[in-house]
């Protein structure tokens, strides 16, 4: 039986992908770690045939693979950013001023900001009301200020540092109307991952696994 590991998105419950993954999947919680290095070290010894990473979870999966910590046969990226914040080299990320404003809002009122964030996750999706309802049940306020560190990781990390020669067959799923991570970031992965399979969902925001659960289940099943 294939082993599946999931890494969820920023601010979300660690098992937020349970709706699309098979029974027996291991949902790993990185939110309580105070730094990425300790989290990645904690993965030593983990075995996985398939890793499913949503948003920041996709970046963390790529980092673990690049460092040789995890060696899956397949990787599934759900709305994963290549680089979250734009710079002169990568222009399709969030602009720095918008990020700084969100960061300051989270510092001053994390619960309110996290609730606002889940609205942005579902924005532009044709199933926005159903997705909002599900997200309100799955965002993670445990040790909420730890998310501030991981927000800083989103700001500073770029997949430019990934060794893509170690990345296995990859299935990417992205919403064409994602307001958190622009769908054009998928082209950056396509040029670097030799075996890269992309599926775009129309009228879909930042939660493709909630937009079309059955489609994502089938993609995961194909990767097993």
C-alpha positions as CSV (number, residue, x, y, z in Angstrom):
1,X,0.0,0.0,0.0
2,X,1.4,3.4,-1.0
3,X,2.1,5.9,1.8
4,X,0.8,9.4,1.4
5,X,2.0,12.5,3.3
6,X,0.3,15.9,3.3
7,X,1.5,19.4,4.2
8,X,-1.2,21.9,4.5
9,X,-1.3,25.6,3.7
10,X,-0.4,28.6,5.8
11,X,-2.9,29.2,8.6
12,X,-4.9,26.0,7.8
13,X,-5.5,22.9,9.9
14,X,-2.8,20.3,9.4
15,X,-5.4,17.8,8.1
16,X,-7.1,20.2,5.7
17,X,-6.4,17.8,2.8
18,X,-8.1,14.8,4.5
19,X,-11.2,15.3,2.2
20,X,-9.2,14.3,-0.9
21,X,-6.6,11.8,0.4
22,X,-6.9,8.1,1.0
23,X,-7.4,6.5,4.4
24,X,-4.2,6.1,6.3
25,X,-2.7,9.3,5.0
26,X,-0.2,11.1,7.4
27,X,-1.1,14.7,7.8
28,X,2.0,16.5,9.1
29,X,1.7,19.6,11.3
30,X,4.5,22.1,10.8
31,X,2.8,25.1,12.5
32,X,4.1,24.4,16.0
33,X,7.7,24.4,14.9
34,X,9.6,27.7,15.6
35,X,11.8,27.4,12.5
36,X,11.9,25.6,9.1
37,X,15.2,23.9,9.8
38,X,13.9,22.1,12.9
39,X,10.8,21.1,11.0
40,X,12.7,19.7,8.1
41,X,15.0,17.8,10.4
42,X,11.9,16.3,12.1
43,X,11.0,14.6,8.7
44,X,14.2,12.5,8.7
45,X,13.1,8.9,8.6
46,X,9.7,9.6,7.2
47,X,8.8,7.4,4.2
48,X,6.4,8.6,1.6
49,X,5.5,7.4,-1.9
50,X,3.4,10.5,-2.6
51,X,3.5,14.0,-1.0
52,X,0.6,16.4,-1.4
53,X,1.5,20.0,-0.6
54,X,-1.1,22.8,-0.6
55,X,0.3,26.4,-1.0
56,X,3.1,26.8,1.6
57,X,3.0,23.1,2.2
58,X,4.0,22.6,-1.4
59,X,7.1,24.8,-0.9
60,X,8.0,22.8,2.2
61,X,7.6,19.5,0.3
62,X,10.0,20.8,-2.4
63,X,12.5,21.9,0.3
64,X,12.4,18.5,1.9
65,X,12.9,16.7,-1.4
66,X,15.6,19.1,-2.5
67,X,17.6,18.4,0.7
68,X,17.2,14.7,0.3
69,X,15.1,14.3,3.4
70,X,12.0,13.0,1.6
71,X,12.2,10.9,-1.5
72,X,8.7,10.3,-2.9
73,X,7.9,8.7,-6.2
74,X,5.4,11.5,-6.9
75,X,4.7,15.0,-5.8
76,X,1.3,16.9,-5.9
77,X,1.4,20.7,-5.7
78,X,-1.9,22.3,-5.0
79,X,-1.8,26.1,-5.6
80,X,1.9,26.2,-4.5
81,X,3.9,29.4,-4.9
82,X,7.2,29.4,-6.7
83,X,7.9,32.7,-4.9
84,X,5.2,34.3,-2.8
85,X,6.4,37.9,-2.8
86,X,7.4,39.6,-6.0
87,X,10.8,41.1,-6.7
88,X,12.6,42.4,-9.8
89,X,13.3,38.9,-11.0
90,X,9.9,37.2,-10.2
91,X,7.1,39.7,-10.9
92,X,4.1,37.4,-10.5
93,X,4.0,37.3,-6.7
94,X,2.3,39.5,-4.2
95,X,3.7,43.0,-4.1
96,X,5.9,43.9,-1.1
97,X,3.6,46.7,0.2
98,X,0.6,44.4,0.3
99,X,2.5,41.7,2.1
100,X,3.8,44.2,4.7
101,X,0.3,45.4,5.3
102,X,-1.0,41.9,5.8
103,X,1.9,41.1,8.1
104,X,1.2,44.1,10.3
105,X,-2.5,43.3,10.4
106,X,-1.7,39.7,11.5
107,X,0.7,41.0,14.2
108,X,-2.0,43.3,15.7
109,X,-5.0,41.0,15.3
110,X,-4.1,37.5,14.2
111,X,-7.5,35.9,14.6
112,X,-9.3,38.6,12.7
113,X,-6.6,38.6,9.9
114,X,-6.7,34.8,9.6
115,X,-10.5,34.9,9.2
116,X,-10.1,37.5,6.5
117,X,-7.4,35.4,4.8
118,X,-9.8,32.4,4.4
119,X,-12.1,34.8,2.6
120,X,-9.3,35.6,0.2
121,X,-8.6,31.9,-0.3
122,X,-12.1,31.3,-1.5
123,X,-12.4,34.6,-3.5
124,X,-13.4,34.2,-7.2
125,X,-14.3,30.6,-6.8
126,X,-17.6,29.5,-8.3
127,X,-18.2,27.5,-5.1
128,X,-17.3,30.4,-2.8
129,X,-20.0,29.9,-0.2
130,X,-19.4,26.2,0.2
131,X,-15.7,26.7,0.3
132,X,-16.0,29.4,2.9
133,X,-18.1,27.2,5.1
134,X,-15.5,24.4,5.0
135,X,-12.5,26.8,5.5
136,X,-14.2,28.3,8.6
137,X,-14.1,24.8,10.1
138,X,-10.4,24.1,9.2
139,X,-8.3,27.2,9.9
140,X,-5.8,26.8,12.7
141,X,-5.7,29.1,15.7
142,X,-3.6,26.8,17.9
143,X,-0.4,28.6,18.8
144,X,-1.6,31.3,16.4
145,X,1.4,33.5,16.7
146,X,3.6,30.8,15.4
147,X,2.0,31.5,12.0
148,X,3.9,34.8,12.1
149,X,7.2,33.0,11.6
150,X,5.8,31.0,8.8
151,X,4.5,34.1,7.2
152,X,8.1,35.4,7.3
153,X,9.1,32.2,5.5
154,X,6.6,32.9,2.7
155,X,8.1,36.3,2.3
156,X,11.8,35.2,2.2
157,X,11.7,31.9,0.5
158,X,12.1,31.4,-3.3
159,X,12.1,28.1,-5.2
160,X,15.2,29.5,-6.9
161,X,17.1,27.6,-4.2
162,X,15.5,24.3,-5.0
163,X,17.5,21.5,-6.6
164,X,14.9,20.5,-9.2
165,X,17.0,17.5,-10.4
166,X,15.7,15.7,-7.2
167,X,12.1,16.5,-7.8
168,X,10.1,13.5,-8.9
169,X,7.1,13.3,-11.3
170,X,4.9,16.2,-10.3
171,X,1.2,16.8,-10.7
172,X,0.3,20.5,-10.2
173,X,-3.2,21.8,-9.7
174,X,-4.0,25.5,-9.8
175,X,-7.0,27.7,-9.9
176,X,-7.1,30.1,-12.8
177,X,-8.7,32.7,-10.6
178,X,-6.4,32.3,-7.5
179,X,-5.9,35.7,-5.8
180,X,-3.3,34.4,-3.3
181,X,-0.8,32.7,-5.8
182,X,-1.2,33.9,-9.4
183,X,-1.6,31.0,-11.8
184,X,1.2,32.3,-13.9
185,X,3.6,31.0,-11.3
186,X,2.9,27.5,-12.7
187,X,5.0,28.3,-15.7
188,X,8.1,28.8,-13.5
189,X,7.8,25.2,-12.3
190,X,7.1,23.9,-15.8
191,X,10.5,25.1,-17.1
192,X,12.4,23.3,-14.2
193,X,10.6,20.1,-13.4
194,X,11.3,17.5,-16.1
195,X,8.1,15.5,-15.5
196,X,5.5,18.2,-14.8
197,X,1.8,17.7,-15.3
198,X,-0.4,20.7,-14.9
199,X,-4.2,20.9,-14.5
200,X,-5.9,24.3,-14.4
201,X,-9.3,24.7,-12.9
202,X,-11.5,27.5,-14.3
203,X,-13.5,29.7,-11.8
204,X,-11.3,28.3,-9.0
205,X,-9.6,30.2,-6.2
206,X,-6.8,29.2,-3.9
207,X,-8.4,25.9,-2.7
208,X,-8.5,23.5,-5.7
209,X,-9.1,20.5,-3.4
210,X,-12.3,22.1,-2.2
211,X,-13.3,23.5,-5.6
212,X,-13.4,20.0,-7.2
213,X,-12.8,17.3,-4.6
214,X,-13.4,14.4,-7.0
215,X,-11.0,15.8,-9.6
216,X,-8.2,16.1,-7.0
217,X,-8.9,12.7,-5.6
218,X,-8.5,11.2,-9.1
219,X,-5.2,13.1,-9.6
220,X,-3.9,11.7,-6.2
221,X,-5.1,8.2,-7.1
222,X,-3.2,8.5,-10.5
223,X,0.0,9.4,-8.6
224,X,-0.2,6.4,-6.3
